């Protein structure tokens, strides 16, 4: 809910001696990750949801990221819960909105895990553990959006997971004043 986008722009051909209006193209320096959950119609209570195995703390300097240690299951990068009422088949953001994350290489994304427990209204409980590196997503690149859509079935069948890479919707004609 409190995610803040990080955008940068560079203009290198000017030394500042003759200030003029400059057109600058801003670029997203983070990756946008959405984790969407839907139910096929049963009431479902999702608890203990967490994303870990990634680094969510870093510094960007001269277009290069320096990242901190990866989070652990005991100290995840993100955690939350979600209640889906009966007959609600609408998509829900698991963590309340987009996760804006440091770009992550394929090697590091191999350790990224989404886990959660879920209970049906009849008391049946299940657990899920999903590796976030899966086709077609091999890495999280700056300026790209990644959508993981999880469908919880009406019974204890396996979860359905759809993974897509989307363009980050860019805002054109945005003005900034200092």
Order of alpha helices (4+ residues) and beta strands (2+ residues): beta-beta-beta-beta-beta-beta-beta-beta-beta-alpha-beta-beta-beta-beta
